[in-house]
Amino acid sequence: MKVFIIVPAYNEDMKIQSVLGDLKSKFQNIVVIDDGSTDNTYQQALSSGVTVLSHIVNRGQGAALMTGIKYSLDKGADIIVSFDADGQHQTEEIQKIINPIVHQQADIVLGSRFLEKKSKIPLARKIILKAGIVFTRLTTGLRLTDTHNGFRAFSRRAAKKINLRQDRMAHSSEILDEIKKSQLKYQEVPVNIKYTNYSMKKGQTGIDSLKIIKDILIKKLRK
């Protein structure tokens, strides 16, 4: 099956080359979406020998994912994996993420930090994540253990049905809405997320989470 790895990136010139080096050791079809970076992310990704798409301005991770998904579908992808550019995700776990799709057990696979509890999650981040799980269960009815993990895999069928309108971080909850609406078969698999000082600076804050909730509620009220 034709597997594409899409890597949204915004100002990741400190990590992007090492992340892409690991990915290239195991996969051929790697697509970086440079989301209007103001550093050398674009140049470093390009020099790594992967496909690089670019947004002129910073639109947000949701918009970058949609750009990568549409490109990968146009190129004939059977499976599309979203993979963070900050070094938190582990290349060796990609096979585990895609296996349920390969074996036709799921349309979409979601990585979970909480199934095996190997990820050493800082307390403040864990509180934010647990609150997100409760909010998702209340708004979608999906009983998931991790709702804002960027490590995911989409079958071609699922990728064609996912239509993200939230450009920024609220896209994670929007994907879950799309799963429910399209009745996609989903599965969670345990993944180990590595937290560093660098990745923590790039991650969501409590204020960011409140903004996500606001965006989701506004969308639901408009329906």
N, C-alpha and C positions, 0 to 999 in steps of 0.2 A: 504494500500500500504506500501511496505517496504522502509522506509526512512533511508538513511545513512547520517550522518553529518561528513564531512572530515575537519580536522583542521591542516593545515600546520603550523609548528612551528619551529622557529629558535631562540635560546637563549631567551626563554619566561618564565624562571622559576619564575619571579616575578608575573606573571598573570595567568599562565596556569591552576593552580588548581581552582581558582575562576571561570574561564571561563568554565572549564569542570564540575564543581559543578552545575552551572546553566543549562548547557546542559543536564546533567544526570537527572535533575528534570523533564524533559519533553520527553526525547528521549532515546532509548535503544542502537541503533547502532551508536556509536561514534568512529571515527578512527582518531587518531593523527598521523601525519607524522613528526617525528623529523628529520629535515633536517640538520644533522651533527652538532647539537648544541655542544658548548663547556662548557655549564653550566649544571645545574641539570634538564633541561627540560625533558629529557627522563625518569629519575627516578620519577619525580613528576607526569608526565602523567601516568606512569605505576601504581603508587600507588593510582591513582584516579579510577582504576578499569575499564579503557577503553582499547580498542585495540590500541596498539602502534606499528607503523612501523618505521623503522629507515634507513636513508641514512648514510653511513660511513663518507662521506664528505658533505659539504654544496654545494648543486647543484642549489638551487634557488627555488622560489615559484612555477614556472611553472612545474618543475620536480616533486616537492612534490604533486602538484595537480594530475598529471598523475598517480603517484604511488597510491594515494588514490582512484582515479576513477577506475583504473584497479582492485584494491582489492575489492571495493564495487560491481562492476559488477560481479566479480567472486563469490561473496557471495549472489547474487540474488537481488541487489538493484533495486527498481522501480524508486526511486527519489534519487538524490545525491545533497546535499547542501554543498557549500564551505563556511567556517566560519572562520574568523580571530582569532588568538590566543591572540591578544593584548588587548582585552576588548572593542574594538570599536563597535562591532556588538551586537545586542540585541536578546537574545534567544526568547523573546515573539514575535518577528517579523518573525520567521521562518515559522509559519503557513501561514502568508500572502504571503511569498515568494513561498511556494509550492502550494497554492490553484489553480493558473491558470493551473498547470500541472495536479493536481488531477481532475479538471473539464474539462480536455482536451482542454484548450484554448491556450496552448503554449507548445512548446518543451523545451524551455529554458526561465528562468525568471531572469532578471537582476535588482538588487537593484539600486535605484537612490536617491542621496542626494538632488537633485534639484527639484523634482516634487512637494514636499510640503514645502521645504525650512525650515525644522525643525532643520537640522544639523547646528551647529554653526561652520562654516568652516573658519579657519584662512585665512586672505587675500592672503598670499603668496601661500597657498595650493589651494585656489580657482582659482587663475590665472593659475597655472599649470594644474588644472583639466579642465578649460574652453579651454585652448589651446589644450588639448588632445581631447576634443569633436570636435573641428574644424578639427583637423588632421584626426580623424576617419571618419568624414563625407566626407572629400576630398578623402581618400584612399579606403573607403568601400562603401560609398553611404548610409550607415545606419544612419538614423536620430534619434540619441539617446540623452538623456539629461545627461547621466553620463557613461563614458566609461572605467574607471579604478576603479571600485568598486568590491572588492573581495567577496561580499555577493551575491551569485547566487544560482540558483537551476537548475539542469539538469534532464530531463526525461531519462529513460533508453535508449530510441532511440537516444536522443541527445548525451548522454555520450558516446555511442558506435561510434558516428560519429566524435566526437571531438578528434583530434590527435595533441597534442601540441609538437612542436619541439623546441620552445624557452624555455629554462630551467628557465630563470629569469623573470623579471617583464614584458618583452615584451609579455608574454603569454596572458595578458589581451586583447591586440589588436589582437593577433592571434585567440583568441576565437571568436571575432567578424568576422574575416575573414572566420572562419569555419562556422559560422551562415549563412553568405552570400553564400558561396560555396555549402553548403549542403541544402540550402533553408529551414532552420529550422524556425519554427514559434516562434517568440520571443515576450516577453512582458516586460515592465518595471513596477516596483511597487515602491512606495515611502518607503524609510527606513531612520531611524535616526541614523547617525553615531556620536558617542561620542568621541570628541577629548580631549586628555589629554596631559600633558607634556611628559608622557611616550610614548604614541602612536605617537606623533609628531616626537620624536627622531627616531622611528622605520620606519617612512614613507619615501616616495620618496622626493628627492631634485630636484632642477632644473637641476643639472648635470645628475641625474638618468634619468630624462625625456628625455634629449638629447640622452642618451645612448639607451633608448628604441626606439626613432625615428630612430636612426642609425641602430639598429638591424632589425627593420621592413623594412626599405628601402633596406637593404642588401638582406633580404629574397625575397622581391618583384623583385629586379633586377636579382636574380638568377633563377627566374621562366622562 
